[in-house]
Amino acid sequence: MEWRDADRKSIDAWLNLHLLARRMPAGEDSRVLADAALARILPLVAELPEDLPFVGAHAPTKPSAAVIEPWIAQVEEASGTPESGTLLAAGVELGLLGVDRRIDVRAAAVIVEGF
């Protein structure tokens, strides 16, 4: 079985780990956990279930910008398509906005272009 297939079968566990890590007090340990979970989740972002555990921007632990870079690149690539809205909505649920100003600016540009 390939890693991506294993991650796909374990997506609920990765989503729960991400949620728990993001709700922990901010610190290096919680950021590492959030990054590890997102590294497994984000390659599957277009396939995520509709009922994602809501993290939101308010979570105390923020993932690193490097980990969410592939997500914003995928959002930009899908700009002008309905998929960009789906990807952006998943990012909101996962709390990817409000983490890094540069990524927020890039997401805003996609929103404006789609508007």
Short mmCIF file of the C-alpha atoms (twelve columns), coordinates in Angstrom:
data_MODEL
# 
_entry.id   MODEL 
# 
loop_
_atom_site.group_PDB 
_atom_site.id 
_atom_site.type_symbol 
_atom_site.label_atom_id 
_atom_site.label_alt_id 
_atom_site.label_comp_id 
_atom_site.label_asym_id 
_atom_site.label_seq_id 
_atom_site.Cartn_x 
_atom_site.Cartn_y 
_atom_site.Cartn_z 
_atom_site.pdbx_PDB_model_num 
ATOM 1   C CA . MET A 1   0.000   0.000  0.000   1 
ATOM 2   C CA . GLU A 2   1.299   3.443  -0.868  1 
ATOM 3   C CA . TRP A 3   1.626   6.138  1.803   1 
ATOM 4   C CA . ARG A 4   -1.081  8.269  0.227   1 
ATOM 5   C CA . ASP A 5   -3.503  5.323  0.283   1 
ATOM 6   C CA . ALA A 6   -2.669  4.704  3.940   1 
ATOM 7   C CA . ASP A 7   -3.201  8.403  4.724   1 
ATOM 8   C CA . ARG A 8   -6.501  8.360  2.838   1 
ATOM 9   C CA . LYS A 9   -7.710  5.427  4.958   1 
ATOM 10  C CA . SER A 10  -6.538  7.189  8.124   1 
ATOM 11  C CA . ILE A 11  -7.776  10.683 7.240   1 
ATOM 12  C CA . ASP A 12  -10.142 10.903 10.213  1 
ATOM 13  C CA . ALA A 13  -7.260  10.141 12.584  1 
ATOM 14  C CA . TRP A 14  -5.031  12.756 10.901  1 
ATOM 15  C CA . LEU A 15  -7.837  15.325 11.088  1 
ATOM 16  C CA . ASN A 16  -8.360  14.600 14.786  1 
ATOM 17  C CA . LEU A 17  -4.625  14.840 15.512  1 
ATOM 18  C CA . HIS A 18  -4.537  18.182 13.708  1 
ATOM 19  C CA . LEU A 19  -7.506  19.448 15.715  1 
ATOM 20  C CA . LEU A 20  -6.000  18.342 19.028  1 
ATOM 21  C CA . ALA A 21  -2.577  19.773 18.208  1 
ATOM 22  C CA . ARG A 22  -4.056  23.132 17.199  1 
ATOM 23  C CA . ARG A 23  -6.107  23.346 20.415  1 
ATOM 24  C CA . MET A 24  -3.069  22.692 22.607  1 
ATOM 25  C CA . PRO A 25  -1.273  25.678 24.134  1 
ATOM 26  C CA . ALA A 26  1.019   27.244 21.551  1 
ATOM 27  C CA . GLY A 27  4.508   25.819 21.633  1 
ATOM 28  C CA . GLU A 28  7.054   23.919 19.605  1 
ATOM 29  C CA . ASP A 29  5.625   20.488 20.484  1 
ATOM 30  C CA . SER A 30  2.085   21.356 19.425  1 
ATOM 31  C CA . ARG A 31  3.321   23.058 16.235  1 
ATOM 32  C CA . VAL A 32  5.316   19.961 15.278  1 
ATOM 33  C CA . LEU A 33  2.211   17.789 15.781  1 
ATOM 34  C CA . ALA A 34  0.045   20.165 13.744  1 
ATOM 35  C CA . ASP A 35  2.650   20.265 10.967  1 
ATOM 36  C CA . ALA A 36  2.934   16.467 10.903  1 
ATOM 37  C CA . ALA A 37  -0.836  16.051 10.625  1 
ATOM 38  C CA . LEU A 38  -1.189  18.745 7.961   1 
ATOM 39  C CA . ALA A 39  1.617   17.190 5.916   1 
ATOM 40  C CA . ARG A 40  -0.596  14.085 5.630   1 
ATOM 41  C CA . ILE A 41  -3.907  15.964 5.222   1 
ATOM 42  C CA . LEU A 42  -3.060  18.640 2.665   1 
ATOM 43  C CA . PRO A 43  -2.099  16.331 -0.221  1 
ATOM 44  C CA . LEU A 44  -5.665  15.006 0.092   1 
ATOM 45  C CA . VAL A 45  -7.354  18.387 0.599   1 
ATOM 46  C CA . ALA A 46  -9.474  18.091 -2.553  1 
ATOM 47  C CA . GLU A 47  -10.840 14.761 -1.249  1 
ATOM 48  C CA . LEU A 48  -11.595 15.731 2.345   1 
ATOM 49  C CA . PRO A 49  -15.029 15.000 3.781   1 
ATOM 50  C CA . GLU A 50  -17.465 17.898 3.912   1 
ATOM 51  C CA . ASP A 51  -17.837 17.660 7.694   1 
ATOM 52  C CA . LEU A 52  -14.286 18.592 8.702   1 
ATOM 53  C CA . PRO A 53  -13.532 19.170 12.383  1 
ATOM 54  C CA . PHE A 54  -13.509 22.982 12.603  1 
ATOM 55  C CA . VAL A 55  -10.212 24.441 13.762  1 
ATOM 56  C CA . GLY A 56  -10.528 28.040 12.595  1 
ATOM 57  C CA . ALA A 57  -8.045  30.882 12.862  1 
ATOM 58  C CA . HIS A 58  -8.577  31.290 16.603  1 
ATOM 59  C CA . ALA A 59  -6.666  28.105 17.543  1 
ATOM 60  C CA . PRO A 60  -3.695  28.845 19.802  1 
ATOM 61  C CA . THR A 61  -1.216  26.665 17.895  1 
ATOM 62  C CA . LYS A 62  -0.341  27.811 14.401  1 
ATOM 63  C CA . PRO A 63  1.235   25.507 11.819  1 
ATOM 64  C CA . SER A 64  4.324   26.641 9.950   1 
ATOM 65  C CA . ALA A 65  3.875   28.531 6.692   1 
ATOM 66  C CA . ALA A 66  6.067   25.998 4.894   1 
ATOM 67  C CA . VAL A 67  3.572   23.213 5.634   1 
ATOM 68  C CA . ILE A 68  0.592   25.150 4.275   1 
ATOM 69  C CA . GLU A 69  2.447   26.409 1.176   1 
ATOM 70  C CA . PRO A 70  1.314   23.424 -0.969  1 
ATOM 71  C CA . TRP A 71  -2.310  24.187 -0.079  1 
ATOM 72  C CA . ILE A 72  -2.137  27.832 -1.172  1 
ATOM 73  C CA . ALA A 73  -0.296  26.823 -4.353  1 
ATOM 74  C CA . GLN A 74  -3.139  24.413 -5.126  1 
ATOM 75  C CA . VAL A 75  -5.706  27.158 -4.402  1 
ATOM 76  C CA . GLU A 76  -3.880  29.511 -6.784  1 
ATOM 77  C CA . GLU A 77  -3.651  26.837 -9.464  1 
ATOM 78  C CA . ALA A 78  -7.417  26.303 -9.243  1 
ATOM 79  C CA . SER A 79  -8.151  30.043 -9.308  1 
ATOM 80  C CA . GLY A 80  -11.234 30.856 -11.326 1 
ATOM 81  C CA . THR A 81  -12.717 27.373 -10.930 1 
ATOM 82  C CA . PRO A 82  -15.273 26.028 -8.470  1 
ATOM 83  C CA . GLU A 83  -12.489 23.878 -6.995  1 
ATOM 84  C CA . SER A 84  -10.769 27.000 -5.663  1 
ATOM 85  C CA . GLY A 85  -13.821 27.686 -3.487  1 
ATOM 86  C CA . THR A 86  -13.788 24.125 -2.170  1 
ATOM 87  C CA . LEU A 87  -10.070 24.351 -1.385  1 
ATOM 88  C CA . LEU A 88  -10.476 27.747 0.296   1 
ATOM 89  C CA . ALA A 89  -13.395 26.491 2.381   1 
ATOM 90  C CA . ALA A 90  -11.330 23.504 3.532   1 
ATOM 91  C CA . GLY A 91  -8.536  25.909 4.454   1 
ATOM 92  C CA . VAL A 92  -10.920 27.979 6.555   1 
ATOM 93  C CA . GLU A 93  -12.180 24.862 8.366   1 
ATOM 94  C CA . LEU A 94  -8.611  23.695 8.963   1 
ATOM 95  C CA . GLY A 95  -7.572  27.118 10.263  1 
ATOM 96  C CA . LEU A 96  -5.026  27.814 7.522   1 
ATOM 97  C CA . LEU A 97  -5.923  31.483 7.134   1 
ATOM 98  C CA . GLY A 98  -4.585  33.896 9.708   1 
ATOM 99  C CA . VAL A 99  -1.398  31.865 10.119  1 
ATOM 100 C CA . ASP A 100 0.877   33.732 7.710   1 
ATOM 101 C CA . ARG A 101 0.264   37.183 6.252   1 
ATOM 102 C CA . ARG A 102 1.793   36.319 2.855   1 
ATOM 103 C CA . ILE A 103 -0.417  33.265 2.485   1 
ATOM 104 C CA . ASP A 104 -3.466  35.323 3.478   1 
ATOM 105 C CA . VAL A 105 -2.632  37.882 0.765   1 
ATOM 106 C CA . ARG A 106 -2.356  35.091 -1.806  1 
ATOM 107 C CA . ALA A 107 -5.695  33.625 -0.711  1 
ATOM 108 C CA . ALA A 108 -7.310  37.065 -0.894  1 
ATOM 109 C CA . ALA A 109 -6.025  37.485 -4.462  1 
ATOM 110 C CA . VAL A 110 -7.742  34.233 -5.472  1 
ATOM 111 C CA . ILE A 111 -10.962 35.360 -3.803  1 
ATOM 112 C CA . VAL A 112 -10.848 38.733 -5.569  1 
ATOM 113 C CA . GLU A 113 -10.111 37.100 -8.929  1 
ATOM 114 C CA . GLY A 114 -13.057 34.750 -8.465  1 
ATOM 115 C CA . PHE A 115 -15.338 37.568 -7.421  1 
# 
